[in-house]
């Protein structure tokens, strides 16, 4: 019961930290639960905004492999062990495009199946949706993850620091090495 109360308190605190249109990152697949993040899932925080197709209690808009839809921050954060953070990484260069009405219109557009399109890891994933809704541009960098570092290598970026291969290490050794 104490864990449930703590989880609910953490989620209510997290929800207060986000504003309409914020991109939320849900770090996924840490090696042994302490290593670097393999990839992140992304969503747009919509809070209590009234939007056609959104049900009470739903406070995020995101892409799954099946569709673009509304969901609950609390449910998505469970898959990330309660870890979420704001990831508005293009705000410095794309601030003119962050307008409440524009974000609403992009969400409504993406709710239509023909605009949501089929899922593609490299051209139409959850991060592409989140950056399109917030900035009007479909971008996926997987900022701060192993997937992002590999993506930079594939695209020919220089000075990419790869995380060492920890697959042969026992978890207790890995966690002591990474300090987490």
N, C-alpha and C positions, 0 to 999 in steps of 0.2 A: 504494500500500500504506500509506503514511504517513497519508493521508486516512482510510482505512478504520480504522486503529488509533485515530486521534484521535476519529473518530465513535463507535466502540465505547466508548472511555474516557468520552466525554461522556455517552453514554446510561447507562452503569453509574453514573456520578455522579448523573445526574438521577433515576434510579430510587431511589437511596438517600435523596433529599431528600423523596420522597413517602411518605405513610402511607396505610393502608387507609382508603378513603372520601373522600380528598381529591379535589376537583374540579381537573382539569387543563385549562388553556386552551392551545389550539394556534393562535396568531395566523396568519391566512391572508390572502392577496391584498394584499401591500403594493405600493403604486405604485412601480414601478422597483426594488423590493427595499429601498427606504430610506424611503419615505413612511409615512404613518399606516396602521394596520391597518384593512382594510375590515370584516372580521368575524373571529370566532374559532370554532373547533370545540371542543367540550367533551366530556370523558370523566371517568369515575370511576376512580381508581387502586384496583386490587384486589390487586396484588402477587402473592404466591405462595399466597394464600388458596385453599383447596379449595372449589369451588362447582360444583354439577352443571352440565354443559354447557361448562365451561371446560377448555381443553386446556393442557398444559404449555407454558410460554413466554408465554402470554397474561397480560397484567398490567393491562389496562384494560377497562372496560365502557362502551360508548357506543352512540349511535343513529346509524345511517346512514339514508339515504333509504329503504332497503329493510327494515331491521329493527333491533332492539335486540340487540347481540351483544358478545362478548368480542373483544379484539384485542390488538395489541402496541404499546406506547408507542413503541418504536423505529421502527415503520413509520409511525405517525401523525406522529411528529416530523419525518420526512423531508419531508412535505408542508409543514412550517412551517420548513424550513431549520434544523432542530435547535432551534428556539426553542419552549420550553414554559414554563409557570409555574403555580404553585398559584393558584387563583382561588376561595377559600372566602369569598366576599364577604359572605355572610349570617351568618357565625359569631357576630358580636356580638349579633344579635337572635334567632338560631335555635339557639343552642348546646344547649338541652335535647333537641333532636331528633337530635343527632349521637350515636347509639349503635350500636356494632358490630353487634349482633344485628338492630336495626331496618334498618340499611343492607343487611345480607345478605338479609333478608326482602323488601325492596323490589326488590333485584336479581332474586331468584327470581321475584317477581311479574311484573316487566317482561320476563322471558325468555319468558313465555307470550304468544303472538301477540295474543290478545284484549286484553291490557293495553297492549302496545306501540303499538297503533293505527297508523293511517296517518300518514306524515310530513306536517307542515304548518309552514311557515316561521314563522307567527305564533302557533300554539297547540300544536304538538307537535314541537319540534326537539331537537337534541342537548343544548342548554342546559336545556330543560324537563326532559329525562330526568335530567341530572346533578343539578339542584337537587332534583328529586323524590327521587332515591335518597339524597342526603345529608341533606336537610331535611324531606322529606315534603310539599313544596310545589313545584308546577310554575311556575317563574319564568324569564323570559328577559329580561335587561337588555343583553346584549352590552356589558358593562362595558368602557370604555376604547377602543371601536372607533367607526368612522364609522357603522356600522349602529346602534349603541346611541344615538348622538347623534340620528340621524334618527328612530329609534323614539321617543325622548323628545319630539321635535317633533310627531310624529303624535299622541302621547298628550296634547299640550298642555302639556308641562313648559316652564317659563320658564328663562331664563338658559342656554340651550344654546349652546355655542360650536361652530360648524361649522368644519371644516377647509377652507381655501381650495381652489378648483378648480385642480389642478395638471396637468390633461390636456394643455395646450398647451406645457408645459415639456419640454425635453430632460432625460433622466435625470440627466446630470451636473449640470445647473443645479438640478434638484429636490433632489438629494442634498446639494448645498452649501447650499441654502435651509433644509432641515430639519435640517442638521447631523449627518446619519447617513451 
